[in-house]
Amino acid sequence: MKTGDNETPPAEQLADGMLLLHSVLDRTDQEALVAALKEVAAAAPFFTPRMPRTAKPFSVAMTNCGPLGWVSDVKGYRYQPTHPETGRPWPAMPALVLELWQGLAGYPHPPEACLVNYYRPGARMGLHQDRDEEDFDAPVLSVSLGDTCVFRVGGTRRKDPTRSVRLASGDVVVFGGPARLAYHGVDRLIANSSCLLRDWLPEGGRINLTMRRVSRPHVTPV
């Protein structure tokens, strides 16, 4: 895994504070992470989030790991410590997820939520901001596994110009600094561009992990 000072992954700056790190995870790392995510999904099955108010289903399925998980339903967007359907706590984050954060986030406190989004063939994600957290000083780390996607990113205003890039399996995007609240989304998948997930998810598709710090760190008064 290319996260150390002596093996920095190739980087492409997508915006001020947003870096695309190519091929951070090699095939062995990807397979190990998929195996760990199988265990996560066995403990916390994928569910279909729904839009607030309208209850329209997302085209992606979702689960979470870590102390908190992000959910969306008619009541709104929020973080909670339990699965919305089973009522059980979310499973712990895999060690490799925490290693990625420690190696790439440049932030002294651990992530509190790791969203696991499953894009089946044909799924997409409209432009949105990640802004349900208290602490915007912490970056967001996004990890791609499986099929390549066409990723769209803009500025901090919805009407700002956008550009699109392809995210391949093993790539990591770091959202930090001015780009922490950049609008972003997934236009489409490149069908059959990877076979990584097929032993687990017969349709194939893409898994996206999104690591987030939710709360502000507690500072002990001097």
C-alpha positions as CSV (number, residue, x, y, z in Angstrom):
1,M,0.0,0.0,0.0
2,K,1.5,3.3,-1.1
3,T,1.0,5.6,1.8
4,G,4.5,6.0,3.3
5,D,6.9,8.9,2.7
6,N,9.2,6.7,0.6
7,E,6.4,5.4,-1.7
8,T,4.1,8.3,-2.4
9,P,1.3,7.4,-4.8
10,P,1.1,9.5,-8.1
11,A,-1.1,12.5,-7.3
12,E,-3.4,14.6,-9.5
13,Q,-4.8,17.9,-8.1
14,L,-8.5,18.1,-9.0
15,A,-9.1,21.3,-7.1
16,D,-7.5,23.4,-4.4
17,G,-7.2,20.9,-1.5
18,M,-8.5,17.9,-3.5
19,L,-6.0,15.2,-4.6
20,L,-6.6,12.1,-6.7
21,L,-4.0,9.5,-5.6
22,H,-3.7,6.8,-8.3
23,S,-3.2,3.1,-7.4
24,V,-2.8,3.5,-3.7
25,L,-4.0,0.0,-3.2
26,D,-2.5,-2.8,-5.3
27,R,-4.5,-5.9,-6.3
28,T,-3.5,-7.8,-3.1
29,D,-4.6,-4.8,-0.9
30,Q,-7.8,-4.5,-2.8
31,E,-8.6,-8.2,-2.4
32,A,-7.8,-8.0,1.3
33,L,-10.1,-5.0,1.7
34,V,-12.9,-6.6,-0.2
35,A,-12.6,-9.7,2.1
36,A,-12.9,-7.4,5.2
37,L,-15.9,-5.6,3.7
38,K,-17.7,-8.9,3.2
39,E,-17.5,-9.3,7.0
40,V,-18.8,-5.8,7.5
41,A,-21.7,-6.4,5.2
42,A,-22.5,-9.8,6.9
43,A,-22.8,-7.9,10.2
44,A,-24.5,-4.8,8.8
45,P,-26.3,-5.7,5.6
46,F,-26.6,-3.3,2.7
47,F,-29.8,-1.2,2.8
48,T,-31.4,1.3,0.4
49,P,-31.2,4.9,1.7
50,R,-34.1,7.2,0.7
51,M,-34.4,10.9,0.1
52,P,-35.7,13.1,2.9
53,R,-39.4,14.1,2.5
54,T,-40.0,12.3,-0.8
55,A,-38.7,8.9,0.2
56,K,-37.3,8.3,-3.3
57,P,-34.8,5.5,-3.1
58,F,-31.1,6.1,-3.9
59,S,-29.7,4.1,-6.8
60,V,-26.9,3.0,-4.5
61,A,-27.1,0.5,-1.7
62,M,-25.3,1.4,1.5
63,T,-23.9,0.2,4.8
64,N,-21.4,1.6,7.3
65,C,-18.6,0.7,9.7
66,G,-17.1,2.5,12.7
67,P,-18.7,4.2,15.7
68,L,-21.2,6.1,13.6
69,G,-22.9,5.5,10.3
70,W,-24.5,7.9,7.8
71,V,-28.2,7.3,7.0
72,S,-30.9,9.0,4.9
73,D,-34.6,8.6,5.1
74,V,-37.8,10.7,5.2
75,K,-36.6,12.2,8.5
76,G,-33.4,13.6,6.9
77,Y,-29.7,13.0,6.7
78,R,-27.9,12.1,9.9
79,Y,-25.3,10.0,11.7
80,Q,-26.3,7.4,14.2
81,P,-24.6,4.5,16.0
82,T,-26.9,1.8,14.9
83,H,-28.0,0.1,11.6
84,P,-31.5,1.5,10.6
85,E,-33.0,-1.9,9.9
86,T,-31.3,-4.3,12.3
87,G,-30.9,-1.8,15.2
88,R,-27.4,-3.2,15.9
89,P,-24.2,-1.2,16.3
90,W,-22.1,-0.8,13.2
91,P,-19.1,-3.2,13.0
92,A,-15.6,-1.8,13.5
93,M,-13.6,-0.4,10.6
94,P,-11.2,-2.8,9.0
95,A,-7.5,-2.3,9.9
96,L,-6.7,-1.4,6.3
97,V,-9.2,1.4,6.3
98,L,-7.6,2.9,9.4
99,E,-4.2,2.5,7.9
100,L,-5.3,4.5,4.8
101,W,-6.6,7.3,7.1
102,Q,-3.4,7.4,9.1
103,G,-1.2,7.4,6.0
104,L,-3.1,9.9,3.9
105,A,-5.5,12.1,6.0
106,G,-2.8,14.3,7.6
107,Y,-5.2,14.7,10.6
108,P,-4.4,13.7,14.2
109,H,-7.8,12.2,15.1
110,P,-9.4,8.9,13.8
111,P,-12.4,8.8,11.5
112,E,-15.7,8.1,13.1
113,A,-17.7,6.9,10.1
114,C,-16.9,4.9,7.0
115,L,-19.7,4.8,4.5
116,V,-19.7,1.7,2.2
117,N,-21.6,2.6,-1.0
118,Y,-22.4,-0.2,-3.5
119,Y,-23.0,1.0,-7.1
120,R,-24.6,-1.7,-9.1
121,P,-24.3,-1.4,-12.9
122,G,-26.4,1.7,-13.8
123,A,-26.2,3.4,-10.4
124,R,-25.1,7.0,-10.1
125,M,-24.9,9.8,-7.5
126,G,-25.9,13.3,-8.2
127,L,-23.8,16.3,-7.3
128,H,-23.8,16.9,-3.5
129,Q,-21.7,18.2,-0.6
130,D,-20.5,16.2,2.4
131,R,-21.6,18.7,5.1
132,D,-23.4,16.7,7.8
133,E,-20.3,16.7,10.0
134,E,-19.3,19.1,12.7
135,D,-15.7,19.2,11.9
136,F,-14.8,20.5,8.4
137,D,-11.1,20.8,9.3
138,A,-10.8,17.0,8.9
139,P,-10.6,15.8,5.3
140,V,-12.8,13.2,3.7
141,L,-11.1,10.1,2.1
142,S,-12.8,8.3,-0.7
143,V,-11.6,4.9,-1.8
144,S,-12.6,3.2,-5.1
145,L,-12.9,-0.6,-5.5
146,G,-14.2,-2.5,-8.6
147,D,-15.5,-0.9,-11.8
148,T,-14.0,2.4,-12.9
149,C,-16.4,5.4,-12.5
150,V,-16.8,8.8,-14.1
151,F,-16.4,11.1,-11.2
152,R,-17.6,14.7,-11.4
153,V,-16.3,17.5,-9.2
154,G,-17.1,21.2,-9.0
155,G,-16.7,24.1,-6.6
156,T,-18.3,25.0,-3.3
157,R,-21.3,26.4,-5.1
158,R,-23.7,24.3,-7.0
159,K,-23.5,26.5,-10.1
160,D,-19.7,26.4,-10.2
161,P,-18.1,24.7,-13.3
162,T,-17.4,21.0,-13.1
163,R,-14.9,18.6,-14.5
164,S,-15.0,14.8,-14.8
165,V,-12.2,12.3,-14.2
166,R,-12.1,8.5,-14.1
167,L,-11.6,6.8,-10.7
168,A,-10.2,3.3,-11.0
169,S,-10.0,0.5,-8.5
170,G,-7.4,1.2,-5.8
171,D,-7.6,5.0,-6.3
172,V,-8.1,7.4,-3.4
173,V,-9.5,10.9,-3.4
174,V,-8.6,13.3,-0.5
175,F,-11.1,16.2,0.0
176,G,-9.4,18.8,2.2
177,G,-8.9,22.5,2.7
178,P,-11.0,24.7,0.3
179,A,-12.3,21.6,-1.5
180,R,-13.7,20.0,1.7
181,L,-17.1,21.2,0.7
182,A,-16.8,20.8,-3.0
183,Y,-19.8,19.5,-4.9
184,H,-19.1,16.0,-6.4
185,G,-20.9,13.0,-7.7
186,V,-20.7,9.9,-9.9
187,D,-22.1,10.2,-13.5
188,R,-21.8,6.5,-14.4
189,L,-19.7,3.3,-14.2
190,I,-17.5,1.9,-16.9
191,A,-19.2,-1.5,-17.2
192,N,-17.0,-4.6,-16.8
193,S,-13.8,-2.6,-16.2
194,S,-13.0,-4.7,-13.2
195,C,-13.7,-8.2,-12.0
196,L,-12.7,-7.5,-8.4
197,L,-16.1,-7.8,-6.8
198,R,-17.6,-10.6,-8.8
199,D,-16.8,-13.4,-6.4
200,W,-18.8,-11.5,-3.8
201,L,-21.3,-9.4,-5.8
202,P,-22.2,-11.3,-9.0
203,E,-23.4,-8.2,-10.8
204,G,-20.0,-6.6,-10.3
205,G,-20.1,-2.8,-10.0
206,R,-18.3,-0.5,-7.7
207,I,-17.7,-0.1,-4.0
208,N,-16.9,3.3,-2.6
209,L,-15.6,3.8,0.9
210,T,-15.9,7.3,2.4
211,M,-14.1,7.9,5.6
212,R,-15.2,10.9,7.7
213,R,-14.6,12.6,11.0
214,V,-18.0,13.6,12.3
215,S,-17.5,15.4,15.6
216,R,-15.1,18.1,16.8
217,P,-12.2,16.7,18.8
218,H,-12.5,17.4,22.5
219,V,-9.8,19.8,23.7
220,T,-8.8,19.6,27.3
221,P,-8.3,23.1,28.8
222,V,-4.7,23.8,29.8
